Amino acid sequence: MADPNPQSVFDLEADAAVEARLDAEAEAEVAAGQTVPHDKVRIWLKDLAQGRKTPPPTR
């Protein structure tokens, strides 16, 4: 049975240790160049906004 009082992800209490770990992982990915260039993301989002369903960009 579904929870009669579902919580929003914004209602969950923050876990500082988890946030610190995830921040460190994200920073390591950026430092390693494992990001998608802004121009590719911008073009992809414009396509989506115009109704063209295209796969997300890759590095």
Rosetta blueprint (number, residue, H / E / L):
1 M L
2 A L
3 D L
4 P L
5 N L
6 P L
7 Q L
8 S L
9 V H
10 F H
11 D H
12 L L
13 E L
14 A L
15 D L
16 A H
17 A H
18 V H
19 E H
20 A H
21 R H
22 L H
23 D H
24 A H
25 E H
26 A H
27 E H
28 A H
29 E H
30 V H
31 A H
32 A L
33 G L
34 Q L
35 T L
36 V L
37 P L
38 H H
39 D H
40 K H
41 V H
42 R H
43 I H
44 W H
45 L H
46 K H
47 D H
48 L H
49 A H
50 Q L
51 G L
52 R L
53 K L
54 T L
55 P L
56 P L
57 P L
58 T L
59 R L
